[in-house]
Amino acid sequence: MLIDLFVRGLIMMIFISGSVVISYYTTRLIAFLVPFARISEIFLWSGTVFISAALLMGIAYYYVYHGFGVQTDIIRRKPSAGNKVVLTFDDGPSEAYTPDILKVLAEKGVRATFFMVGNHVEKYPEIAKQIVEEGHEVGNHTYGHITVPNSPPPQLAAQIMRTNLVILQVTGTYPQYLRPPRGLYDMRMRRIAKLLGQELVLWSLSSQDWHSRATRTSITRRVVERASGGDIILFHDSGSLLSSEGANRKPTVEALGPIIDGLRAKGLEVSTMQEFMGYPAEQARRLSG
């Protein structure tokens, strides 16, 4: 475990120090090329910090949405799905918002995939059961909404396996899909997913409903304008930026109906993950408790 922590810490330091070095010399080059005379050291270092932060954010964005190297085991979108798209909801179930989301989905005749946090399933078992009873698919989103790369191997394995067991016990369904919180995964999680027979699923389009300034209009516009066939669309029915619960998901609830109507108006079909992936019906992993 100590070796694993050392290696991950070393990789993190390489990324951070590399971005700082690149940013520092980029800032000095800008200072050299810009015509106005002397630029203070404050500008040089503030510029370094700004560029370094932007660079790290860019790397993180690319890592979540595209990954590095060949990653055939990670599903972000599926161009071969034709006009199909999938709606996914993270961080639930939630007593405050999941029932309202289920009501909208039922009214629109749409099924979605819910990536559930294990301790929320324990806290709201009836809502978790309702999700499955109404024909929606479920996925594992770890037990405590952990940050995967920072978690020791035993904790990571326990988080995933405990959530699988909780979901199976409460809903009678084994979660076929696994999604890391915040989209932050590593090779260990990829290996665990393979060992447990689960698909590692991220997303290709975020509704950005987690943003504090998100509104019904902004969420609807973003999703409907950007969605295309093969997209896996990310929403949240619970969670917040700093904790596992507490955020306002009312804009998500309000936007969901108009989004479904807007997607259909574009000729897109909202499907289950199973249909989206082209799995035969017998491959659905629904087990009796």
C-alpha angles and dihedrals in degrees: 000000000000091000090050092050091047093051093048091047091050092051090050092050091050091053094047097043091044092052091048093051092048091046094048095053091042089055092048090050090052089049090051095049099042109094100221109101121243122013116199126239088245089064092047095053096039088050090050092052093047096048092043092053091047091049093051091047090051091051091048091050092050091046093055099040101034111007127207122280126348112339107169089151093064119077116208101148137343117221090186090064089087112207094349124117130179128221113213130186124202136200101023170128095117127182090211103049115008095076090052091049090050089051092054092046091051092049090051094043092238131141123206141182120252118202100204131201110230098228090049090054088054091047096047106026095155092057091047089052091048090055091057095039090057091056102259124138124239135214138188117257095174125269100268104019091255129182100251102207091052095050122099113241096253091050093048094050091045092049092054099041094044091053092049089053094046093049091047093048095047102038104020088236128113109221107243093190134061127196126181117227112261088005091277109143137154139194092275092060091047090053093047091050090053093047092050094045095245131139114235103226126187125161142254100208127038120201087208088221087147091072115107090229096048115130135181089260097047093047093047094047094047095050099040095045095046104035121107136165113296096030124138105207123209124218133156129227093183141357133082137221095268105021141032094252140018106074123125108252095170091107088056091052092047093047097047098080095047090045093055090047091048094049091050091048087058090054095255123141119217106219141171119265089249092056091041092055092044094239117164114247093250090061092068105112102221111150129183116242 
